[in-house]
Amino acid sequence: MKKFKRVLVANRGEIAIRIFRACHELGIRTVAIYSHEDRKSLFRTKADESYLIGKNKGPIEAYLDIDEIINLAKNKGVDAIHPGYGFLSENPEFVRKCNEANIEFIGPTEDMMKQVGDKISSKIVAKEVGVPTIPGIEKPINSEKELLKFADHCGYPVMLKAAAGGGGRGMRIVRDEDELISSFQSAKNEAKKAFGIDSIFIEKYLENPKHIEVQILGDKSGNIVHLFERDCSIQRRHQKIIEFTPAFSLSDEKRKAICEDAIKIGKSVNYRNAGTVEFLVDNKGNHYFIEMNPRIQVEHTITEMVTGIDIVQSQILIAEGYSLDSSRINLPNQESVDVRGYSIQCRITTEDPKNNFAPDTGKIDVYRSANGFGIRLDGGNGYTGSVISPYYDSLLVKTISYSRTFEDAARKAVRSIREFAIKGIKTNSAFLINILMHETFLNGECDTNFLDSHPEIFD
Ligand code: ADP
């Protein structure tokens, strides 16, 4: 068992703060890194120490410089690095270089990341263990002929996907042959530009599915449990906006089948640390694996609320070498995970819904946040006088409500968003409230096309 003394967080904003909190509760000293553009950001003040990186680099590139980050960690006597989400969190080279420097990477191994981190390779893993996947071709497509053959065979619409895609980017819905031919090259070019790899694959496009994902935790001895599911169907442009758990529209049998399939995939790669196995469920109730995220996710919070398990602390303890059945983690078997109540997470962003969600930037003149029974806030840079820069993700604060019924959790979410006073910058608050109060949402019936089919919500 290694006891970490100092953990560096190779990230910024709300997730960096979330990880610092977990470390401090475990008695671990924290080290922040920050770019020049983030020199006034709140997150760096929440760590015990913070260091400027990427002096001559851009605001994003600063957080992507593997060698600089590892050198700094070595110089500061850091024994483990937590990558958060985004940036280097799914980069196998970063894992390898951490290992070479004798620094523990808080996450899966390099090999596991390679096996499940890419959308094509993870689909192959799922198929091998008999987990249903969306019909498609599980290899990079090199010619239009292959695409046309597949689409003729399975019928339109189809979806072109970048193997390395993420964050809802690198996906195109194609409804006919002409569109397929015209989209192929541009999809490849776009993938190359956005992700550095031009590998594209094709699969059937499912109309109106739900997005259901399962949180898993695995230790270094091969034990794995799931922490049940989240419904992340409320999306705009394939990006999640509101997530909740339990996904109460699922029958108990369906929930069990999906969670067991998630475990099957985790076990087949001997997965360790926290991960999420994502599925789409079509309107006939069939579920299909779509991808696996080998890292902490933005919406991990709601699972924590209903299970009482601190996922970030579990990640750290697993990396230290604790097994799931140790008294520190205390998850000796699947039965030791139980779910109580309902939780909903809303992502308050500095975007203007009236202007096609353009990110707003500038100074926050007034910032008063919500509080009270059943509300948890995981925030980044929200405070009076803070300046929101154009360089990063527009997530300002996550409001996470918890209650004994879904309706009550939704009411608390609305109450908390109304309680905020944020002036000087535009937010998506009114838009979130419109969703939370919608009958379809309250009935748990939203699918991934809900927002597209309800334009009135944007007013
Ligand atoms: P990312 O890694 O960018 O988040 P995902 O593979 O998780 O991409 O997919 C994000 C969302 O895109 C899904 O939740 C779903 O709404 C939509 N999507 C992905 N694949 C399909 C598909 N084959 N049919 C219909 N919708 C899809």
Residues whose N, C-alpha, C, O or C-beta is under 5 A from the ligand:
A	BS01	ADP	I134 M159 G165 G166 G167 G168 R169 E203 K204 Y205 L206 H211 H238 I290 E291 T448
